[in-house]
Amino acid sequence: MKIITVEKSGLAKELGAWGVSTKYASFFISKCPDSGKSISLPPFAFNDTMHLDDPRQWLAANCAFWCQVYREAKLVIEQIESLSAIRALYYVAAMQGQSVITTSISSWWRNSYELHKLPALNRSMADPSRCFASSFLNQLTH
């Protein structure tokens, strides 16, 4: 299995597009393994600061990361993984009352419809006629 990684320059642009402030973007990137050209998702990360406590900023930073993962995805399974993360962030943001994030994700979802073909965030790519394990394994082997 490979580590989830994105191009650093692409992530920087995406962080800006999501309105992540420089201090939050810098801290987010500092928590990730950095090869100079790419940023990898760490196996464990948390906000250990007292002053960077804006939930909108953290949700936006994570949205930026996962949207960049989707943009760089080369395999269907990578696309599914990133769309699932974006969907989870949408529902977490909604339950935290972060309407700016939920509307931003909704807009991103609509704008990227031609790529993923999912009409709404509550729709699944799963094929209900097949069990998860065989569907998952079939995608990996084809």
PyMOL commands that set and color helices and strands:
alter all, ss='L'
color gray80, all
select helices_A, chain A and resi 8-17+22-30+55-72+76-95+99-111+113-116+132-141
alter helices_A, ss='H'
color red, helices_A
select strands_A, chain A and resi 5-7+38-40
alter strands_A, ss='S'
color yellow, strands_A
deselect
rebuild
show_as cartoon
